[in-house]
């Protein structure tokens, strides 16, 4: 009788062990499946340039149009992945909304001041280290025509 009880207890232990093994296998399979799905669909790698593009779009959505002064409005900020250029789009009005205002001397002086500002801008340091171009476009409020476009490359701001 005690031998029979002992055999039954061993049988119960074996059954319980098998039951635990089956559950562990199912659990392991579930964990592996969860890890694979998380890797495939949960993680999207964003390159540095894609990050800048996303941030420029977010900046535009949150802060634009932004009135800089009575003549200038910042319309948007965008990033071109093709030529790695950060573009600032402005609209000018009233006295600045005239092509004849933009003489070569004024444009050169404006270019120098903008370049000095860019060189001193620490928020652009990482972008400058990667050789990103910076472009400033000024459009006419009345015609939509680009009146002034200034682009700086790594050679300019280093």
N, C-alpha and C positions, 0 to 999 in steps of 0.2 A: 504493500500500500504506500509506504513512504517512497519507494522507488517510482511508483506511478505518479505521485505528487511531484516528485523531483523532475520527472520527465515532462510533466505538464508545465511546470514553472519554466523549464528550459525552452520549451516550445513557445511559451508566451514571450519570453525574452527574445527569442529569434524572430518571432512575428513583429514584436515592437521594434526591433532593430531594422528589419526590412521596411516597416512602415516609415520609420525615421529616414532611412536611406532614400526612399521614394520621394518623401517631402523635400529633402535636401537637394535632390536632383532637380525637382521642379523649381525650387527656390533659386538654385544656381542658374538654371536656364533663364529664369525671369530676370535675374540680375545682369546676366550677360546681354540679354535682349535689351534691357533698359539702357545699359551702357552704350551699346551700338546705336540705338535710336537717338540717344542724347548727343552722341558724337556727330551723327549724320545731320540731325535737324536742329539741335540746340545751339551749336556753336557756328557763328558766321564770322569768318575772318574778314577784317576790314583793313585794307592797306592804309598807309599813312596818307596817301593822296586821296583815297576815298573818304577818309576821316575829314580832311580839309574841305572836300566838296560838301559833305553832309553838314559840317559846321557853318559853312558859308550860306547854305540854304536855310539852316535854322536861324542864323543871324538875320537874314532877309525877312523871314517870316515874323520874327519877334520885334525887330527894331526899325524896319523900313516901311514907309519913307521916313527919313530922318532929316530934319531941317538943320543944316550946318550954319547957314546965315540967311539973310534976307534974299540972297540971289542964288543960293546953291542948296539942292536937295539930294541926299544920297538915296537912290532908288533901290539898289540891290548890290549884293556881293555874290560873286559866283566863282567857281573854280573849274577850269578847263583841264580835263585829264589828258587830252591829246597833246597839249604843249605845256603842261604843268604851269599854268598862269592863273594867279589870283586876280580877278577883275573887279574893280570898284566902278559901278555905274552911277553917274550923277546927272541931274538935270539942272541947267542954268536958265535963269529968267531975267527979265527987265534989262538992266544995262549990260549984263554979261551974255545976253541972248542975241549977239550980233557978231558975225564972223570977222568983221573989220576990227574988233577989239583985240583980237589975238595976233598981235604983231610978233615978229620973230624975236624981238628983244624981250617982250613980255613973256612969251612962251618959254624962252631960255631961263629967265629969272624964276618963273614958276616951277620949271623943271628942277632947277637947283635947290629951291626951298623944299620941294616935295622929296627929293632925293636925300637931303639932310635929315628930314623928318623920318624917312624910312630907315636910314642908317642908325638913327638913335632909338628906334622902336624895338624894345626888348621883347615884346609879345610876338614879334615875327622872327626871332632868332633861329628857332628850329627850322622854319621854312627857308630862311636864307641859307642855312647850312646845307640844305638839300638842293639848293640852286633854283628855287621856284622863281618865276618871273612875276612881277607886279605891274598891273596895267590900270591906268586911271582914264576913264572915258567920260567926257563931258558932252552931253547932248543938248540941243536947242529945245526949249519947251514948245516953241511955236511950230517948228518944222520937223523935229525929231532927228535932224541931221547931227552927226558927230562933229562938234566944233573943235575939239581938242582931244587927242589920245596920246598919253605918255606911257611908255613901257620901260621898265627897268629890269635888266638881267643881272646875273651874278657879277659880271664884269663891272657893272655900274656901282653896285652897293658894297662891294668888298674893298 
